[in-house]
Amino acid sequence: MSYFGTMDRQKNSDEFTRQLETHKLIIYKICHAYCSNPHDRDDLAQEITYQLWRSYGQFSGQSLFSTWMYRVALNVAITFYRKAKAGDSVIQLSEPDPETEYKPDDNAELEADINTLRQFISELKELDKALMILYLEERSHAEIAEILGITETNTATRISRVKDKLKQRFSQLKK
């Protein structure tokens, strides 16, 4: 092993660590969207980090690191969710975690609406859930399409349909 090979590996490791630290909220948001149990979130975060590190050498730089990170993290989360769903330990997505819930001090109705929206989103199919996470992150349709591997047109159509579905659920709830 040459000295230069070791330097390159260290440089890659340092860059990966810097990028991971910069974009760690991506992992946090995905884990919270797919797992309500803190232990499952920790397991998922560890698996996402491991898979990011494992595939970092394949990151070509053709897209933003955050776009690539979202793609890997969502794929890992969906696989994690499907495995848990197939086994005996189902991840309960519909129960908010009181430790991490957003709690505005001055508006109980807003708090209730946010919790309801989180519940509704947690009940969506995996792709629709991923779409809404990215949409609420204010990602462009082009970036969402790139992350999820679908067309921009499909992205826009699906977002519109999911928003309509969520509006209907809210209106039924308010009646």
C-alpha positions in Angstrom: 0.0 0.0 0.0 1.4 3.3 -1.0 1.5 6.5 1.0 -0.6 8.3 -1.6 -3.3 5.6 -1.5 -3.6 6.2 2.3 -3.7 10.0 1.7 -6.5 9.6 -0.8 -8.6 7.4 1.5 -8.1 9.9 4.4 -9.1 12.8 2.1 -12.3 10.9 1.0 -13.0 10.0 4.7 -12.6 13.6 5.8 -14.8 14.9 2.9 -17.5 12.3 3.6 -17.5 13.2 7.3 -17.8 17.0 6.4 -20.7 16.4 4.0 -22.5 14.1 6.4 -22.2 16.7 9.2 -23.5 19.4 6.8 -26.5 17.4 5.7 -27.2 15.3 8.8 -30.8 16.8 9.1 -31.7 14.8 6.0 -31.1 11.6 8.0 -33.0 13.0 11.0 -36.0 13.9 8.9 -36.2 10.6 7.0 -35.8 8.6 10.2 -38.6 10.6 11.9 -40.9 10.2 8.9 -40.4 6.4 8.7 -40.1 5.5 12.4 -41.9 6.6 15.5 -40.0 4.4 17.9 -36.7 6.0 19.0 -34.8 2.7 18.9 -36.0 2.0 15.3 -35.0 5.6 14.4 -31.5 5.0 15.8 -31.2 1.7 13.9 -32.4 3.3 10.7 -30.0 6.3 11.1 -27.1 3.9 11.6 -28.1 1.8 8.6 -28.5 5.0 6.4 -25.0 6.2 7.6 -23.5 2.8 6.9 -25.0 2.6 3.4 -23.9 6.2 2.6 -20.4 5.4 3.6 -20.4 2.1 1.7 -21.6 3.8 -1.5 -19.7 7.1 -1.1 -17.1 5.9 -3.6 -19.8 5.7 -6.2 -20.9 9.3 -5.7 -19.8 10.9 -9.0 -20.6 14.5 -8.2 -23.0 14.8 -11.1 -25.7 15.9 -8.7 -25.6 17.7 -5.4 -24.4 15.6 -2.4 -27.7 16.3 -0.7 -29.6 15.0 -3.7 -27.6 11.8 -3.7 -27.9 11.5 0.1 -31.7 11.8 -0.1 -31.8 9.1 -2.7 -29.7 6.7 -0.7 -31.4 7.5 2.6 -34.9 7.1 1.2 -34.1 3.8 -0.4 -32.6 2.5 2.8 -35.7 3.8 4.8 -38.1 2.1 2.4 -36.2 -1.1 2.6 -36.0 -0.9 6.4 -39.8 -0.2 6.6 -40.6 -3.1 4.3 -38.4 -5.5 6.2 -40.0 -4.4 9.5 -43.5 -4.7 8.0 -42.8 -8.2 6.8 -41.5 -9.3 10.2 -43.2 -9.4 13.5 -41.9 -6.0 14.7 -44.0 -3.6 12.7 -42.9 0.0 12.9 -45.8 2.1 14.1 -45.8 5.1 11.8 -49.1 6.6 12.9 -48.2 7.4 16.5 -46.2 10.6 17.0 -43.3 10.5 19.4 -44.0 13.1 22.2 -40.3 13.7 22.7 -39.8 15.0 19.2 -43.1 16.5 18.3 -43.1 20.2 17.2 -45.0 22.1 19.9 -45.8 25.8 19.2 -46.3 27.6 22.5 -49.1 29.9 21.4 -51.3 27.9 19.0 -52.9 24.6 20.0 -54.9 24.4 16.8 -51.7 24.7 14.7 -50.1 22.0 16.8 -53.0 19.7 16.3 -53.0 20.3 12.5 -49.3 19.6 12.3 -49.6 16.4 14.2 -52.6 15.4 12.1 -50.6 16.1 8.9 -47.7 14.0 10.2 -50.1 11.2 10.9 -51.7 11.4 7.4 -48.3 11.5 5.7 -47.1 8.6 7.7 -50.0 6.5 6.4 -49.1 7.2 2.7 -47.4 4.7 0.5 -43.6 4.8 0.6 -43.2 6.8 -2.7 -45.9 9.3 -1.8 -44.4 9.7 1.7 -41.0 10.4 0.2 -42.5 12.9 -2.2 -44.2 14.8 0.6 -41.0 14.8 2.7 -39.1 16.4 -0.2 -42.0 18.7 -1.1 -42.2 20.0 2.4 -38.5 20.5 2.3 -39.2 22.9 -0.6 -37.1 20.8 -3.0 -37.8 21.6 -6.7 -39.7 19.1 -8.8 -36.5 18.5 -10.8 -34.6 17.6 -7.7 -37.4 15.4 -6.3 -37.5 13.6 -9.6 -33.8 13.1 -9.6 -33.8 11.8 -6.0 -36.7 9.4 -6.6 -35.8 8.4 -10.1 -39.1 9.5 -11.7 -39.9 12.1 -14.2 -40.6 15.8 -13.3 -44.1 15.4 -14.8 -44.8 12.3 -12.7 -43.5 14.2 -9.7 -45.8 17.2 -10.2 -48.8 14.9 -10.9 -48.2 12.7 -7.8 -47.6 15.7 -5.5 -50.8 17.3 -6.7 -52.7 14.0 -6.1 -51.3 13.5 -2.7 -52.0 17.1 -1.7 -55.6 16.6 -2.9 -55.9 13.4 -0.8 -54.5 15.2 2.2 -56.9 18.1 1.8 -59.8 15.7 1.6 -58.7 13.9 4.7 -58.5 17.3 6.5 -61.9 18.4 5.3 -63.5 15.1 6.4 -61.8 15.5 9.8 -63.1 19.1 10.2 -66.7 18.2 9.5 
